[in-house]
Amino acid sequence: MSSGPLTRLLKRMRRQTAASEVAPQVSRAVKECQLEQLVHCAEQLGNLHDYQTLLNLYVEALCESGSERKLKNVINELSRSGAPLQVCGLRRAALCDDVIQTIKQRQPAIASRIASGSTTATSIGNTMIRTLF
């Protein structure tokens, strides 16, 4: 795991929120919210290492909970047309490929539903951008 400031913050937050009396579904929801907020924070700060690490952790958490809608949202955000080709210095297309690969490995059924949900690729210049409709 990257050791950027936001990743270190996440580690501290997890220690503070780990309580045995909290229901597992509540704990998962808190974890997802924390990761989502930290991913957006890393993006706003332009922190490349934290962004990539936190995005991967967020996608893994969504796969673990089977949150198909949120996984689609992540893919849509990375592949939306008109968005800059990079986020935090990382190519959106490569990040999207990584996210799709993680979903395929962890949730093959969700991956096939997302793929059959009309994933198309359009070419703009020399860059391929995925869109979901």
N, C-alpha and C positions, 0 to 999 in steps of 0.2 A: 504494500500500500504506500502511496506517495506520502511524503512527510511535510506537505505544505501546511500553511496555517489553518486552513479550513478543515483539512483532514484531521489535524491535531484537535481542533475544536470538536469535531464529530466524536472522536474517541472520548473526550471528557464528557460530552453530552450523554453518551451511551452509559458511561459509568454512573452518572447522576440519575438517569431515568430507569436503570435496571432495578426493578422492585419485584419481588416474588409474588406479591399480592395483586399485581396488575394482570388483568385477563390477557391472554396471548393475542387476541384480535386487537385489543387496544394498544398493546405494545407494538404490534406490526404497523398499525395506522400511524402511531407517533413516529416510528422509524422512517416510514415512507415520507411523511411530512417534513421531517428534519432533512432527509436527503434531498428532497425536491427543493427546499429553501436553500440548501447549501450549493446545489448545482447552479441555481440562478445567481447566487451570490458570487460564485467562482466565475461565472460568465461575465457579470457586471464588473468584476475586478480584473478580468482578463488573465486570470491565473490558470495557465495551461495545464500544469500537473494536477492541481486540485480538480479542475473541471473534468479531465479525463477519468481520474480515479473515482470521483463522486458520481459521475454519470454511469460508470460501470456498476458501482455499488447500488445505485438507484434502480437500474434496469434489472439487476439480480434480485433485488427486493421485490420489484413488481412481478417478476417471474415466479418468485417463491409464493406470493399471494395470489397469483393467477389473474392479475388486474389487466385484462386485455385492453380495456378502453384507455388506460393510462399508457400502456405500451404503444398503442396506436398513436397517441398524442405525442410521445417522444419521437417516433419515426416521422410523424407529420411535421413537427417542429424542425427536425434536422433536414428534412427534404422540401420544405416549403419554397415555392418559387418566389423569386424576388429577394430572398434573403442573401446576405453576404455569403460568399463561397466558403468562408472560414469562420470558425468560432474559437476564440482564444488561440488563434494561430494554427488550429487544427482544421483539416479539410472536413467539411460537413459530410461529404459523400463517404469518406473513410469511416467517420464516426457512425454514420447510419449503417454501413456494412457491418461494423463491429456489433452494434445493437441487434441487428437482424440475426447475426451469427449466434449471439448469446441466447436470443429467444429460441432459435432453432434447436440449440443444445439443451436448454432448460425446459422449454415448453413447446414441443413439436406440434401439438394440436393447435395451439394459439398461432404459431408461426404459419401453419398452413391456412388457417382462417384469414390471417392478415394478408397472406399472399393471394388467396382466392378473392379477397376483397378488392380486387382490381388494382394491384400495384402496377403502375406503368412507369416507364422511363422516357423522358423527353430529352432531346439534345439541344443544348444552348451553347453555341460555339463549339469548343472542344470538351466541354464539361457535361457529364451526364447528371441530371437531377431527377430524383425519384419523386413521384407525387402519388398520393393515395386518394381515391375517390370511391 
